[in-house]
Amino acid sequence: MEKGVERWIVDISKWNPSPHNFSFSMSFLPHHEHTSITRFFKMEDRKRALVSRLLQYALIHQVLGIPYNKIVTRRTAEGKPYLECDKPNLEVPNFNFNASHHGDFVAIASEPICLVGLDIVSQTIPVKESVEEFIQSFSSYFSRLEWFNIINAGSSPQILSEFYRYWSLKEAFVKAIGEGVGYKLDTVEFHHQNWENIVVKVDGKELKDWRFWLLELGKDHVASIARGHPMYATSSYKTTLNRTHFSDEQYNLGLHLPNASFIFRKVEDLLPSDETGRVPPCL
């Protein structure tokens, strides 16, 4: 079961491809994916978009054994990516994944049973305004308790870090369930002990079938991972999952799997070395 718990990350600041190398890397993706990369004007944005998709293909290939040219990914109406695969792999009965990128890092996380949400935040320091002025425009996205904890975190850098940590956790939860940008984030309230033993309440009710991790990535980046029950998925996302109902024993097995550490990958690691692989058992 642990086979489906993967955490991969790429530091794109260390990848400076020539135009030829960039095009070569993109050539391993289906043509319909290309415009979602080339639509960006800045090369840094193009790099993030390309590496995000390569991570998805490489992870699916490694976990499920599907050749790159047989992988089909789609998006729900809310924009949640998923693998189109009509015959589930019994080792990973509810395989799903989530990617995120911000700043220097692009990452992906996957789970075999539970929903997974991933969010990376680069703790950017505001330039044209103070930290307090910057975060004030986001106050409506937090509960009273969260906002109290943020503004009383200490110095301005500590306040900013606290803000980004809460924000990242909220995004990971919303991405896990497949919601779009319209979700009311102030109804999602996080409680923690020194950013460990993190629990969530939605509309005041604790969701005991969820787990969260907040990880410091270095270079002033943080990542949040959410793992939760498929029954909370949006209706459009539920239709993409193989199973949404589990016995308590089955679900707890997935919920309490060890959280894997991030494995740093290079872009070269994400490119297929052999496209002649056989069609895997899940197809």
N, C-alpha and C positions, 0 to 999 in steps of 0.2 A: 504493500500500500504506500510506503514511503517513496516509491518510485515517482509518483506524480508530484511530489513536493519539491519544486525547483525554484531557485532564486539566482538569476544571472544579472550582471551589470557591466556596462561598458563606459569607460571614461573617454568621451569623444574629443576632449582637449588634446589627447595624445594621438589622434588620428587626423592627419592632414593629407588627404589623398589628392593626387593629380586629377585633372578632369577625366583622363582615361581610366584611372583606377576607380573613380567614383562611378562612371558609367558601367564599368565591368562588374562592380559589386551590385549595381542595380539590375543588371541583366539577368540575375538569378531569380528575380521576382516576376510574377505575371505582368503583362503589359498594362493591365487595368490599374495596377498599383503605382505605376510610374508618375501619373499626373498628380497623385496625392503627395508626391515628393517634390517634383519640379515646380509645383505651383508656388513654392516659397521662393522669395527673392534672395534672401540672405543664405549664404552657404552653411552657416551654423544651424539654421532651421532645417535645411535640406538634410544635413548630416543626422540630426535627431530623428527626422521622419524616416530616413532610410534605415538607420540602425534599429529603430523600433520595430520595423517590419521584418528585418533580418533576424532579430531576436525571436520573433514569433515563429517564423518558419524553422529556424534552427532548433528551437526548443521542442516544437511539435515533432520534428523529425527524430530528435533524440529519444523523447519519451515514448512515442507511439510507433516509431519506425517507418513513418510515411515518407516516401521520396518527395523532394521539394516540388517536383513537377506534378505531383498528385495531391498536394495540399490545397484545400479550398477554404478560405476564410471569408466570412461575411460580417456585416454589422447590423445590429438591431435598429429599430427606428430611433432609439435614443443615442445611437452611436457606439454601443458596446460591441467589441469584436468577439467573434466566436469561431470555432472550428466546425465546419459542416462535415459530419461523419455519421452515417446512418446505422452503423453497427458498432456498438460500444465495446471497448476493450475491458475485459472483466477485471484486469489488474487496476485500472483507473476508471471506475464506472461512471464518474461524473467529471471527467477532465475538463477544466476550464482555466483560463489564464487572463492576466491583465498586465498591460505595459504602462510605463510612465516615463516622462523625461522632463528635466528642467535643469538649466545651468549646464554643468559639465557632464552630467550623468544621464544615461538611458538604461532602464532596467525592465525586467519582466519577472513575474511570479506566477506559479501554477499550483493547482490543488487537485487531488483525485476524487474527493467527495464534496467538500465544502465549497461555497463561493469564495472567491479571492478578489481582493481589491488592493491596489498598490498605488501609492502616490509619493512622488519625490518633490521636495521643495528646496530651492536654492535660497538661502536666507539673505536675500538682497537688501542692502542698506539703502533707504530712500535718500535721494540727493537733494531734491528741491524743497523738501519739507522735513520737519522733525519726525522722529519715530512715532510720537504721540499723535501728531496730525495725520500721519499715514494710516495708522491702524484705526483711527476714529471712523473712517468711512466704511469700515467693515464691521462695526459694532453690532449691527442688526443680525449678523450671521451667528452670533454666539448667545448662549444662555447667560442669565445673570451671574451664575456661579463661575462660568468660564471667563466671562469678561472681568469679574472681580479678580480672579487669579492672574489674568494677563496684566492688568494695569497695576497690580501690586507685586509684580514679579521682582522688582528691584530697579537696577539701572536701566537706561534706555536699551542697551544691547540685550539685557536679560528679558525685558518686556518684548522686544522683537522676536527673540528666540521662542518665548512662550506662545506668542501669537502664531508663529509658523508651525509649531508642534500641534497645536489644536487644529489649525487649518488643515494640515496634512492628514490627520486622523479622520476628520470629517470627510475629506475628499476620498480617502481609501474606502470608507464605509459606503458612500454614495456610489462609487465606481463598482464596488462588489455587488451591489444589488441591481446594477444596470440602470440607475436613474440618470436623468439628464440634468442640465444646468438649473432647472426650475425648482429643484428640491429645496424645501425649507430647512436650511442648515441649523437654524436656531432651535429646532425641535430635537436635534441630536446632541446629547450632552455627555461629555466624557469625564470620568472620574479615574484617579490614578494615585499611586503612592510613589513619588519620585520617578514618574513615567514608567513604572512597572505595575503589574497587576491591573492593567487598564480594562475598565468596563464601560459600557455605553448604556445610556437610557434614551429611549425615543418616546417623546410625549410623556415623560415621567416614568416610564416602565422600563426596568432593567431587562436587557436581552441576555439571558444567561447562556444561550447557545452560540455565543460569539467570542472570539479571542482577537487581541490586538497586540502588535509589537511596534515600538518606535525605535528606530535605529539611527545612530549618528554615522554618516558616511564619510566624514572628513570634508575639508575644503568648504566648510559652512553649508553643507547639505544634510538634510534629514530625509528618511524614508519611513513611511507608515505602511504596515501590512494588516489587512483585515481578513479574517476567516470566519465565515458564518453559514447559517442554514439556508439551503436553496429555497425554502418556502417563502423567504423574504424577497426573492427576485421579482423584478417587474414582470408583468404578464408577457411582454414580448421576449424577455430574456428566458423565462421559464420554458418557452417552446423550443429553445435551443439546447436545453439540458436533457440528458438521458434520464435522470431521476430527480424528483423533487421531494419524495417521501422516503424516509428511512425509519427503521426501528430505533429506539433510543440507543441500543447497544451498537448498531451499525454506525449511527451518526457520531456517537461519542468517540468511536475509534478514529474517525477522520478528524474530529475537532481537536483531539489531544495528540495528534501526530507531532513529532518534534518540528520546530520551525527551523528550516535549513538556513545556513549562513549564505550570504551573497557570494557568488563565485565571479571573480573578475574575468571577463572575456575580452579578447581583441576582435576587431572586425573580421580579420582573416579567419578566426575560429568559427565564424558564423556562415561561411561560404561552403557549399557542398563540395566534397572532394570526389564524389562518385555519384552520378545521376542514373546509374544502371541498377539501383537497388530494387529489390522485388516488392510487389504490392504487399503491405503489412496485413496482419490478421484482422485489424479493425475495419478493413474495407471489404 
